[in-house]
Amino acid sequence: MMDVHVGAANLGEILLFLAIPLCFIVQLVLCFNVKSLIIRLIPSAIFAVITALLFIGAITAGGWDGIGYLILAVWAAVLLAACLIPWGIYLICKLIKKIIAQGDSTEDL
């Protein structure tokens, strides 16, 4: 972690905690505004690969290095979760729109 302090606050922790809503917002905007599935998957795929590689590093590293990899893997997993939650929101909204559209089509008959 970074040991840069601004007053009593650790700048590294502040940046990591600001990255969580940033990932959430970026993924949510991508899900609702971009048509291409591949482009919408980019942030989630990047964090999934990073998380997997860091967990592998935590398992294979010897000594205290494994704990450092594990801490980074947990942070990457949190950022991955911040990217997966908008996917759930997007899928629920899409399902609700589909149900509403089906209800409208049956009322016309």
N, CA, C and O atoms as a printed pandas DataFrame, in Angstrom:
     atom_number atom_name residue_name chain_id  residue_number  x_coord  y_coord  z_coord
0              1         N          MET        A               1    0.833   -1.185    0.000
1              2        CA          MET        A               1    0.000    0.000    0.000
2              3         C          MET        A               1    0.874    1.243    0.000
3              4         O          MET        A               1    2.045    1.223    0.380
4              5         N          MET        A               2    0.256    2.308   -0.438
5              6        CA          MET        A               2    0.971    3.571   -0.419
6              7         C          MET        A               2    0.966    4.127    0.997
7              8         O          MET        A               2   -0.031    4.033    1.713
8              9         N          ASP        A               3    2.074    4.697    1.381
9             10        CA          ASP        A               3    2.156    5.323    2.691
10            11         C          ASP        A               3    2.255    6.829    2.548
11            12         O          ASP        A               3    3.101    7.462    3.180
12            13         N          VAL        A               4    1.405    7.398    1.732
13            14        CA          VAL        A               4    1.346    8.841    1.581
14            15         C          VAL        A               4    0.184    9.322    2.428
15            16         O          VAL        A               4   -0.959    8.914    2.220
16            17         N          HIS        A               5    0.473   10.178    3.369
17            18        CA          HIS        A               5   -0.557   10.662    4.289
18            19         C          HIS        A               5   -0.838   12.130    4.024
19            20         O          HIS        A               5    0.079   12.930    3.837
20            21         N          VAL        A               6   -2.101   12.467    4.010
21            22        CA          VAL        A               6   -2.538   13.853    3.941
22            23         C          VAL        A               6   -3.253   14.117    5.255
23            24         O          VAL        A               6   -4.402   13.716    5.443
24            25         N          GLY        A               7   -2.574   14.782    6.146
25            26        CA          GLY        A               7   -3.100   14.941    7.493
26            27         C          GLY        A               7   -3.068   13.586    8.184
27            28         O          GLY        A               7   -2.013   12.960    8.279
28            29         N          ALA        A               8   -4.214   13.134    8.664
29            30        CA          ALA        A               8   -4.294   11.833    9.307
30            31         C          ALA        A               8   -4.794   10.750    8.357
31            32         O          ALA        A               8   -4.864    9.579    8.731
32            33         N          ALA        A               9   -5.142   11.135    7.134
33            34        CA          ALA        A               9   -5.724   10.187    6.180
34            35         C          ALA        A               9   -4.636    9.585    5.293
35            36         O          ALA        A               9   -3.710   10.278    4.872
36            37         N          ASN        A              10   -4.761    8.295    5.018
37            38        CA          ASN        A              10   -3.845    7.611    4.119
38            39         C          ASN        A              10   -4.371    7.768    2.696
39            40         O          ASN        A              10   -5.491    7.357    2.396
40            41         N          LEU        A              11   -3.564    8.363    1.823
41            42        CA          LEU        A              11   -3.989    8.658    0.460
42            43         C          LEU        A              11   -4.262    7.385   -0.343
43            44         O          LEU        A              11   -5.149    7.377   -1.198
44            45         N          GLY        A              12   -3.517    6.315   -0.083
45            46        CA          GLY        A              12   -3.736    5.050   -0.785
46            47         C          GLY        A              12   -5.106    4.478   -0.500
47            48         O          GLY        A              12   -5.781    4.014   -1.420
48            49         N          GLU        A              13   -5.534    4.498    0.746
49            50        CA          GLU        A              13   -6.855    3.988    1.101
50            51         C          GLU        A              13   -7.954    4.851    0.505
51            52         O          GLU        A              13   -8.982    4.338    0.061
52            53         N          ILE        A              14   -7.740    6.158    0.496
53            54        CA          ILE        A              14   -8.740    7.048   -0.085
54            55         C          ILE        A              14   -8.913    6.749   -1.569
55            56         O          ILE        A              14  -10.039    6.676   -2.060
56            57         N          LEU        A              15   -7.803    6.575   -2.288
57            58        CA          LEU        A              15   -7.882    6.267   -3.716
58            59         C          LEU        A              15   -8.564    4.929   -3.971
59            60         O          LEU        A              15   -9.341    4.798   -4.918
60            61         N          LEU        A              16   -8.279    3.938   -3.133
61            62        CA          LEU        A              16   -8.924    2.635   -3.316
62            63         C          LEU        A              16  -10.424    2.714   -3.048
63            64         O          LEU        A              16  -11.216    2.090   -3.755
64            65         N          PHE        A              17  -10.816    3.478   -2.030
65            66        CA          PHE        A              17  -12.240    3.592   -1.741
66            67         C          PHE        A              17  -12.972    4.437   -2.775
67            68         O          PHE        A              17  -14.175    4.261   -2.969
68            69         N          LEU        A              18  -12.270    5.352   -3.443
69            70        CA          LEU        A              18  -12.888    6.117   -4.517
70            71         C          LEU        A              18  -12.983    5.300   -5.805
71            72         O          LEU        A              18  -13.817    5.592   -6.662
72            73         N          ALA        A              19  -12.145    4.288   -5.946
73            74        CA          ALA        A              19  -12.171    3.445   -7.142
74            75         C          ALA        A              19  -13.429    2.568   -7.178
75            76         O          ALA        A              19  -13.897    2.203   -8.256
76            77         N          ILE        A              20  -13.967    2.234   -6.024
77            78        CA          ILE        A              20  -15.148    1.362   -5.976
78            79         C          ILE        A              20  -16.357    2.032   -6.635
79            80         O          ILE        A              20  -16.937    1.450   -7.551
80            81         N          PRO        A              21  -16.761    3.239   -6.203
81            82        CA          PRO        A              21  -17.914    3.850   -6.903
82            83         C          PRO        A              21  -17.596    4.224   -8.348
83            84         O          PRO        A              21  -18.491    4.238   -9.193
84            85         N          LEU        A              22  -16.337    4.525   -8.638
85            86        CA          LEU        A              22  -15.965    4.837  -10.011
86            87         C          LEU        A              22  -16.180    3.627  -10.917
87            88         O          LEU        A              22  -16.745    3.763  -12.002
88            89         N          CYS        A              23  -15.737    2.452  -10.486
89            90        CA          CYS        A              23  -15.961    1.225  -11.264
90            91         C          CYS        A              23  -17.451    0.936  -11.416
91            92         O          CYS        A              23  -17.909    0.529  -12.483
92            93         N          PHE        A              24  -18.194    1.149  -10.345
93            94        CA          PHE        A              24  -19.637    0.916  -10.371
94            95         C          PHE        A              24  -20.305    1.817  -11.406
95            96         O          PHE        A              24  -21.101    1.350  -12.221
96            97         N          ILE        A              25  -19.980    3.109  -11.372
97            98        CA          ILE        A              25  -20.615    4.066  -12.273
98            99         C          ILE        A              25  -20.221    3.812  -13.726
99           100         O          ILE        A              25  -21.067    3.856  -14.619
100          101         N          VAL        A              26  -18.939    3.548  -13.960
101          102        CA          VAL        A              26  -18.483    3.291  -15.327
102          103         C          VAL        A              26  -19.167    2.056  -15.903
103          104         O          VAL        A              26  -19.620    2.074  -17.048
104          105         N          GLN        A              27  -19.245    0.992  -15.122
105          106        CA          GLN        A              27  -19.888   -0.231  -15.618
106          107         C          GLN        A              27  -21.376   -0.016  -15.831
107          108         O          GLN        A              27  -21.938   -0.540  -16.792
108          109         N          LEU        A              28  -22.025    0.739  -14.962
109          110        CA          LEU        A              28  -23.455    1.006  -15.117
110          111         C          LEU        A              28  -23.722    1.816  -16.385
111          112         O          LEU        A              28  -24.675    1.539  -17.114
112          113         N          VAL        A              29  -22.888    2.808  -16.644
113          114        CA          VAL        A              29  -23.033    3.605  -17.862
114          115         C          VAL        A              29  -22.796    2.734  -19.096
115          116         O          VAL        A              29  -23.519    2.838  -20.087
116          117         N          LEU        A              30  -21.784    1.879  -19.027
117          118        CA          LEU        A              30  -21.512    0.993  -20.164
118          119         C          LEU        A              30  -22.681    0.047  -20.417
119          120         O          LEU        A              30  -23.064   -0.174  -21.566
120          121         N          CYS        A              31  -23.245   -0.508  -19.358
121          122        CA          CYS        A              31  -24.338   -1.470  -19.525
122          123         C          CYS        A              31  -25.554   -0.840  -20.188
123          124         O          CYS        A              31  -26.187   -1.465  -21.039
124          125         N          PHE        A              32  -25.884    0.383  -19.812
125          126        CA          PHE        A              32  -27.110    0.988  -20.322
126          127         C          PHE        A              32  -26.920    1.778  -21.611
127          128         O          PHE        A              32  -27.895    2.012  -22.324
128          129         N          ASN        A              33  -25.707    2.194  -21.930
129          130        CA          ASN        A              33  -25.530    3.083  -23.074
130          131         C          ASN        A              33  -24.757    2.488  -24.239
131          132         O          ASN        A              33  -24.763    3.069  -25.325
132          133         N          VAL        A              34  -24.095    1.359  -24.058
133          134        CA          VAL        A              34  -23.284    0.778  -25.124
134          135         C          VAL        A              34  -23.993   -0.467  -25.650
135          136         O          VAL        A              34  -24.445   -1.309  -24.874
136          137         N          LYS        A              35  -24.084   -0.573  -26.961
137          138        CA          LYS        A              35  -24.780   -1.707  -27.577
138          139         C          LYS        A              35  -23.908   -2.962  -27.654
139          140         O          LYS        A              35  -24.427   -4.074  -27.551
140          141         N          SER        A              36  -22.606   -2.805  -27.830
141          142        CA          SER        A              36  -21.715   -3.947  -28.022
142          143         C          SER        A              36  -21.465   -4.679  -26.697
143          144         O          SER        A              36  -21.032   -4.077  -25.714
144          145         N          LEU        A              37  -21.741   -5.965  -26.691
145          146        CA          LEU        A              37  -21.540   -6.770  -25.489
146          147         C          LEU        A              37  -20.065   -6.859  -25.106
147          148         O          LEU        A              37  -19.727   -6.868  -23.922
148          149         N          ILE        A              38  -19.202   -6.924  -26.092
149          150        CA          ILE        A              38  -17.771   -7.058  -25.815
150          151         C          ILE        A              38  -17.244   -5.823  -25.090
151          152         O          ILE        A              38  -16.452   -5.941  -24.154
152          153         N          ILE        A              39  -17.675   -4.653  -25.513
153          154        CA          ILE        A              39  -17.223   -3.428  -24.853
154          155         C          ILE        A              39  -17.786   -3.349  -23.439
155          156         O          ILE        A              39  -17.101   -2.887  -22.527
156          157         N          ARG        A              40  -19.019   -3.793  -23.248
157          158        CA          ARG        A              40  -19.607   -3.791  -21.900
158          159         C          ARG        A              40  -18.891   -4.753  -20.971
159          160         O          ARG        A              40  -18.868   -4.536  -19.760
160          161         N          LEU        A              41  -18.305   -5.813  -21.515
161          162        CA          LEU        A              41  -17.627   -6.809  -20.682
162          163         C          LEU        A              41  -16.188   -6.439  -20.315
163          164         O          LEU        A              41  -15.596   -7.084  -19.450
164          165         N          ILE        A              42  -15.621   -5.432  -20.943
165          166        CA          ILE        A              42  -14.204   -5.123  -20.739
166          167         C          ILE        A              42  -13.842   -4.882  -19.271
167          168         O          ILE        A              42  -12.916   -5.535  -18.789
168          169         N          PRO        A              43  -14.510   -3.985  -18.521
169          170        CA          PRO        A              43  -14.099   -3.779  -17.122
170          171         C          PRO        A              43  -14.233   -5.032  -16.263
171          172         O          PRO        A              43  -13.356   -5.329  -15.452
172          173         N          SER        A              44  -15.322   -5.761  -16.438
173          174        CA          SER        A              44  -15.525   -6.984  -15.651
174          175         C          SER        A              44  -14.473   -8.032  -15.986
175          176         O          SER        A              44  -13.959   -8.709  -15.096
176          177         N          ALA        A              45  -14.156   -8.165  -17.267
177          178        CA          ALA        A              45  -13.156   -9.149  -17.673
178          179         C          ALA        A              45  -11.771   -8.782  -17.158
179          180         O          ALA        A              45  -11.019   -9.654  -16.723
180          181         N          ILE        A              46  -11.434   -7.510  -17.203
181          182        CA          ILE        A              46  -10.123   -7.075  -16.713
182          183         C          ILE        A              46   -9.974   -7.384  -15.232
183          184         O          ILE        A              46   -8.961   -7.943  -14.809
184          185         N          PHE        A              47  -10.980   -7.022  -14.443
185          186        CA          PHE        A              47  -10.882   -7.279  -13.002
186          187         C          PHE        A              47  -10.973   -8.765  -12.669
187          188         O          PHE        A              47  -10.399   -9.202  -11.671
188          189         N          ALA        A              48  -11.676   -9.546  -13.475
189          190        CA          ALA        A              48  -11.718  -10.994  -13.255
190          191         C          ALA        A              48  -10.342  -11.612  -13.481
191          192         O          ALA        A              48   -9.900  -12.451  -12.696
192          193         N          VAL        A              49   -9.665  -11.201  -14.551
193          194        CA          VAL        A              49   -8.323  -11.724  -14.838
194          195         C          VAL        A              49   -7.337  -11.289  -13.761
195          196         O          VAL        A              49   -6.540  -12.095  -13.282
196          197         N          ILE        A              50   -7.389  -10.015  -13.380
197          198        CA          ILE        A              50   -6.477   -9.519  -12.338
198          199         C          ILE        A              50   -6.705  -10.253  -11.024
199          200         O          ILE        A              50   -5.747  -10.640  -10.355
200          201         N          THR        A              51   -7.966  -10.448  -10.650
201          202        CA          THR        A              51   -8.274  -11.156   -9.411
202          203         C          THR        A              51   -7.760  -12.590   -9.450
203          204         O          THR        A              51   -7.169  -13.068   -8.482
204          205         N          ALA        A              52   -7.985  -13.272  -10.562
205          206        CA          ALA        A              52   -7.520  -14.659  -10.688
206          207         C          ALA        A              52   -5.997  -14.737  -10.609
207          208         O          ALA        A              52   -5.450  -15.601   -9.924
208          209         N          LEU        A              53   -5.316  -13.832  -11.311
209          210        CA          LEU        A              53   -3.853  -13.860  -11.290
210          211         C          LEU        A              53   -3.301  -13.556   -9.899
211          212         O          LEU        A              53   -2.324  -14.170   -9.471
212          213         N          LEU        A              54   -3.912  -12.627   -9.204
213          214        CA          LEU        A              54   -3.436  -12.308   -7.853
214          215         C          LEU        A              54   -3.711  -13.444   -6.872
215          216         O          LEU        A              54   -2.895  -13.701   -5.987
216          217         N          PHE        A              55   -4.852  -14.131   -7.016
217          218        CA          PHE        A              55   -5.104  -15.289   -6.155
218          219         C          PHE        A              55   -4.116  -16.415   -6.452
219          220         O          PHE        A              55   -3.651  -17.091   -5.534
220          221         N          ILE        A              56   -3.798  -16.617   -7.721
221          222        CA          ILE        A              56   -2.784  -17.622   -8.067
222          223         C          ILE        A              56   -1.443  -17.224   -7.486
223          224         O          ILE        A              56   -0.706  -18.068   -6.976
224          225         N          GLY        A              57   -1.121  -15.925   -7.562
225          226        CA          GLY        A              57    0.119  -15.437   -6.960
226          227         C          GLY        A              57    0.143  -15.628   -5.461
227          228         O          GLY        A              57    1.190  -15.934   -4.891
228          229         N          ALA        A              58   -0.995  -15.451   -4.812
229          230        CA          ALA        A              58   -1.069  -15.644   -3.363
230          231         C          ALA        A              58   -0.856  -17.105   -2.982
231          232         O          ALA        A              58   -0.251  -17.406   -1.953
232          233         N          ILE        A              59   -1.355  -18.006   -3.818
233          234        CA          ILE        A              59   -1.207  -19.434   -3.522
234          235         C          ILE        A              59    0.213  -19.907   -3.783
235          236         O          ILE        A              59    0.761  -20.696   -3.014
236          237         N          THR        A              60    0.805  -19.430   -4.860
237          238        CA          THR        A              60    2.121  -19.937   -5.250
238          239         C          THR        A              60    3.287  -19.210   -4.590
239          240         O          THR        A              60    4.400  -19.736   -4.563
240          241         N          ALA        A              61    3.059  -18.026   -4.062
241          242        CA          ALA        A              61    4.155  -17.260   -3.461
242          243         C          ALA        A              61    4.560  -17.881   -2.129
243          244         O          ALA        A              61    3.739  -18.431   -1.396
244          245         N          GLY        A              62    5.835  -17.776   -1.848
245          246        CA          GLY        A              62    6.328  -18.304   -0.585
246          247         C          GLY        A              62    6.512  -17.192    0.444
247          248         O          GLY        A              62    6.792  -16.044    0.098
248          249         N          GLY        A              63    6.355  -17.543    1.671
249          250        CA          GLY        A              63    6.595  -16.588    2.744
250          251         C          GLY        A              63    5.525  -15.517    2.833
251          252         O          GLY        A              63    4.342  -15.747    2.582
252          253         N          TRP        A              64    6.002  -14.324    3.205
253          254        CA          TRP        A              64    5.089  -13.211    3.432
254          255         C          TRP        A              64    4.590  -12.576    2.143
255          256         O          TRP        A              64    3.650  -11.781    2.173
256          257         N          ASP        A              65    5.196  -12.910    1.022
257          258        CA          ASP        A              65    4.749  -12.343   -0.249
258          259         C          ASP        A              65    3.314  -12.763   -0.569
259          260         O          ASP        A              65    2.569  -12.010   -1.198
260          261         N          GLY        A              66    2.933  -13.948   -0.142
261          262        CA          GLY        A              66    1.581  -14.441   -0.398
262          263         C          GLY        A              66    0.520  -13.566    0.235
263          264         O          GLY        A              66   -0.563  -13.402   -0.328
264          265         N          ILE        A              67    0.814  -12.995    1.407
265          266        CA          ILE        A              67   -0.166  -12.136    2.074
266          267         C          ILE        A              67   -0.355  -10.844    1.283
267          268         O          ILE        A              67   -1.473  -10.340    1.177
268          269         N          GLY        A              68    0.722  -10.310    0.733
269          270        CA          GLY        A              68    0.603   -9.109   -0.099
270          271         C          GLY        A              68   -0.245   -9.366   -1.327
271          272         O          GLY        A              68   -1.099   -8.554   -1.683
272          273         N          TYR        A              69   -0.005  -10.507   -1.981
273          274        CA          TYR        A              69   -0.823  -10.868   -3.139
274          275         C          TYR        A              69   -2.274  -11.073   -2.737
275          276         O          TYR        A              69   -3.183  -10.706   -3.482
276          277         N          LEU        A              70   -2.497  -11.656   -1.565
277          278        CA          LEU        A              70   -3.859  -11.905   -1.100
278          279         C          LEU        A              70   -4.601  -10.595   -0.837
279          280         O          LEU        A              70   -5.776  -10.471   -1.181
280          281         N          ILE        A              71   -3.928   -9.627   -0.235
281          282        CA          ILE        A              71   -4.561   -8.329    0.015
282          283         C          ILE        A              71   -4.934   -7.663   -1.309
283          284         O          ILE        A              71   -6.034   -7.130   -1.458
284          285         N          LEU        A              72   -4.012   -7.701   -2.264
285          286        CA          LEU        A              72   -4.308   -7.115   -3.569
286          287         C          LEU        A              72   -5.429   -7.878   -4.285
287          288         O          LEU        A              72   -6.247   -7.274   -4.980
288          289         N          ALA        A              73   -5.464   -9.203   -4.115
289          290        CA          ALA        A              73   -6.520  -10.008   -4.737
290          291         C          ALA        A              73   -7.881   -9.673   -4.147
291          292         O          ALA        A              73   -8.877   -9.636   -4.869
292          293         N          VAL        A              74   -7.936   -9.429   -2.842
293          294        CA          VAL        A              74   -9.205   -9.068   -2.211
294          295         C          VAL        A              74   -9.682   -7.712   -2.733
295          296         O          VAL        A              74  -10.869   -7.539   -3.011
296          297         N          TRP        A              75   -8.765   -6.748   -2.867
297          298        CA          TRP        A              75   -9.149   -5.448   -3.419
298          299         C          TRP        A              75   -9.634   -5.591   -4.861
299          300         O          TRP        A              75  -10.614   -4.958   -5.253
300          301         N          ALA        A              76   -8.953   -6.415   -5.643
301          302        CA          ALA        A              76   -9.383   -6.631   -7.022
302          303         C          ALA        A              76  -10.753   -7.311   -7.056
303          304         O          ALA        A              76  -11.568   -7.017   -7.930
304          305         N          ALA        A              77  -11.006   -8.209   -6.119
305          306        CA          ALA        A              77  -12.305   -8.879   -6.054
306          307         C          ALA        A              77  -13.407   -7.890   -5.662
307          308         O          ALA        A              77  -14.534   -7.998   -6.145
308          309         N          VAL        A              78  -13.093   -6.944   -4.803
309          310        CA          VAL        A              78  -14.074   -5.913   -4.441
310          311         C          VAL        A              78  -14.400   -5.053   -5.659
311          312         O          VAL        A              78  -15.561   -4.721   -5.897
312          313         N          LEU        A              79  -13.373   -4.693   -6.430
313          314        CA          LEU        A              79  -13.608   -3.920   -7.646
314          315         C          LEU        A              79  -14.369   -4.749   -8.686
315          316         O          LEU        A              79  -15.184   -4.206   -9.433
316          317         N          LEU        A              80  -14.111   -6.051   -8.737
317          318        CA          LEU        A              80  -14.875   -6.935   -9.622
318          319         C          LEU        A              80  -16.342   -6.966   -9.200
319          320         O          LEU        A              80  -17.235   -6.928  -10.046
320          321         N          ALA        A              81  -16.587   -7.035   -7.905
321          322        CA          ALA        A              81  -17.971   -7.009   -7.420
322          323         C          ALA        A              81  -18.644   -5.684   -7.761
323          324         O          ALA        A              81  -19.834   -5.646   -8.071
324          325         N          ALA        A              82  -17.866   -4.585   -7.701
325          326        CA          ALA        A              82  -18.411   -3.275   -8.068
326          327         C          ALA        A              82  -18.736   -3.221   -9.555
327          328         O          ALA        A              82  -19.543   -2.393   -9.977
328          329         N          CYS        A              83  -18.128   -4.079  -10.348
329          330        CA          CYS        A              83  -18.451   -4.157  -11.781
330          331         C          CYS        A              83  -19.576   -5.156  -12.053
331          332         O          CYS        A              83  -20.274   -5.031  -13.059
332          333         N          LEU        A              84  -19.761   -6.131  -11.188
333          334        CA          LEU        A              84  -20.797   -7.139  -11.423
334          335         C          LEU        A              84  -22.174   -6.700  -10.929
335          336         O          LEU        A              84  -23.187   -7.135  -11.475
336          337         N          ILE        A              85  -22.228   -5.859   -9.922
337          338        CA          ILE        A              85  -23.510   -5.378   -9.410
338          339         C          ILE        A              85  -24.283   -4.607  -10.488
339          340         O          ILE        A              85  -25.489   -4.818  -10.619
340          341         N          PRO        A              86  -23.637   -3.713  -11.272
341          342        CA          PRO        A              86  -24.393   -3.069  -12.364
342          343         C          PRO        A              86  -24.923   -4.050  -13.407
343          344         O          PRO        A              86  -25.964   -3.797  -14.014
344          345         N          TRP        A              87  -24.226   -5.163  -13.625
345          346        CA          TRP        A              87  -24.742   -6.180  -14.542
346          347         C          TRP        A              87  -26.061   -6.736  -14.008
347          348         O          TRP        A              87  -27.000   -6.949  -14.775
348          349         N          GLY        A              88  -26.136   -6.971  -12.706
349          350        CA          GLY        A              88  -27.382   -7.442  -12.104
350          351         C          GLY        A              88  -28.500   -6.425  -12.239
351          352         O          GLY        A              88  -29.638   -6.779  -12.547
352          353         N          ILE        A              89  -28.175   -5.158  -12.007
353          354        CA          ILE        A              89  -29.158   -4.090  -12.158
354          355         C          ILE        A              89  -29.639   -4.019  -13.602
355          356         O          ILE        A              89  -30.837   -3.889  -13.857
356          357         N          TYR        A              90  -28.714   -4.104  -14.536
357          358        CA          TYR        A              90  -29.053   -4.052  -15.961
358          359         C          TYR        A              90  -29.961   -5.219  -16.353
359          360         O          TYR        A              90  -30.948   -5.026  -17.063
360          361         N          LEU        A              91  -29.632   -6.417  -15.897
361          362        CA          LEU        A              91  -30.439   -7.587  -16.259
362          363         C          LEU        A              91  -31.832   -7.525  -15.640
363          364         O          LEU        A              91  -32.806   -7.937  -16.269
364          365         N          ILE        A              92  -31.935   -7.016  -14.415
365          366        CA          ILE        A              92  -33.250   -6.880  -13.772
366          367         C          ILE        A              92  -34.095   -5.856  -14.527
367          368         O          ILE        A              92  -35.281   -6.088  -14.758
368          369         N          CYS        A              93  -33.497   -4.727  -14.913
369          370        CA          CYS        A              93  -34.230   -3.706  -15.682
370          371         C          CYS        A              93  -34.680   -4.249  -17.028
371          372         O          CYS        A              93  -35.796   -3.981  -17.473
372          373         N          LYS        A              94  -33.806   -5.012  -17.673
373          374        CA          LYS        A              94  -34.161   -5.602  -18.964
374          375         C          LYS        A              94  -35.306   -6.604  -18.806
375          376         O          LYS        A              94  -36.204   -6.659  -19.646
376          377         N          LEU        A              95  -35.276   -7.392  -17.736
377          378        CA          LEU        A              95  -36.344   -8.361  -17.477
378          379         C          LEU        A              95  -37.661   -7.655  -17.182
379          380         O          LEU        A              95  -38.715   -8.084  -17.651
380          381         N          ILE        A              96  -37.609   -6.577  -16.409
381          382        CA          ILE        A              96  -38.827   -5.829  -16.100
382          383         C          ILE        A              96  -39.414   -5.212  -17.365
383          384         O          ILE        A              96  -40.628   -5.244  -17.564
384          385         N          LYS        A              97  -38.551   -4.647  -18.229
385          386        CA          LYS        A              97  -39.042   -4.086  -19.494
386          387         C          LYS        A              97  -39.686   -5.159  -20.363
387          388         O          LYS        A              97  -40.693   -4.907  -21.025
388          389         N          LYS        A              98  -39.100   -6.363  -20.361
389          390        CA          LYS        A              98  -39.652   -7.462  -21.150
390          391         C          LYS        A              98  -41.019   -7.877  -20.614
391          392         O          LYS        A              98  -41.943   -8.131  -21.386
392          393         N          ILE        A              99  -41.143   -7.943  -19.294
393          394        CA          ILE        A              99  -42.425   -8.321  -18.686
394          395         C          ILE        A              99  -43.481   -7.262  -18.971
395          396         O          ILE        A              99  -44.631   -7.590  -19.264
396          397         N          ILE        A             100  -43.091   -5.990  -18.884
397          398        CA          ILE        A             100  -44.037   -4.909  -19.167
398          399         C          ILE        A             100  -44.463   -4.945  -20.635
399          400         O          ILE        A             100  -45.636   -4.741  -20.949
400          401         N          ALA        A             101  -43.515   -5.202  -21.527
401          402        CA          ALA        A             101  -43.847   -5.271  -22.958
402          403         C          ALA        A             101  -44.788   -6.438  -23.246
403          404         O          ALA        A             101  -45.684   -6.312  -24.080
404          405         N          GLN        A             102  -44.600   -7.559  -22.577
405          406        CA          GLN        A             102  -45.491   -8.700  -22.775
406          407         C          GLN        A             102  -46.876   -8.393  -22.228
407          408         O          GLN        A             102  -47.881   -8.814  -22.801
408          409         N          GLY        A             103  -46.934   -7.665  -21.125
409          410        CA          GLY        A             103  -48.232   -7.295  -20.554
410          411         C          GLY        A             103  -48.974   -6.335  -21.463
411          412         O          GLY        A             103  -50.196   -6.425  -21.582
412          413         N          ASP        A             104  -48.269   -5.419  -22.106
413          414        CA          ASP        A             104  -48.904   -4.483  -23.030
414          415         C          ASP        A             104  -49.428   -5.191  -24.270
415          416         O          ASP        A             104  -50.486   -4.835  -24.789
416          417         N          SER        A             105  -48.697   -6.189  -24.747
417          418        CA          SER        A             105  -49.131   -6.889  -25.959
418          419         C          SER        A             105  -50.350   -7.757  -25.690
419          420         O          SER        A             105  -51.153   -7.960  -26.602
420          421         N          THR        A             106  -50.524   -8.274  -24.493
421          422        CA          THR        A             106  -51.703   -9.097  -24.200
422          423         C          THR        A             106  -52.930   -8.225  -23.944
423          424         O          THR        A             106  -54.055   -8.694  -24.116
424          425         N          GLU        A             107  -52.744   -6.964  -23.536
425          426        CA          GLU        A             107  -53.885   -6.078  -23.291
426          427         C          GLU        A             107  -54.502   -5.613  -24.604
427          428         O          GLU        A             107  -55.684   -5.272  -24.643
428          429         N          ASP        A             108  -53.719   -5.594  -25.676
429          430        CA          ASP        A             108  -54.227   -5.131  -26.967
430          431         C          ASP        A             108  -55.223   -6.124  -27.581
431          432         O          ASP        A             108  -56.050   -5.733  -28.405
432          433         N          LEU        A             109  -55.153   -7.368  -27.199
433          434        CA          LEU        A             109  -56.048   -8.377  -27.764
434          435         C          LEU        A             109  -57.399   -8.259  -27.187
435          436         O          LEU        A             109  -58.292   -9.028  -27.544
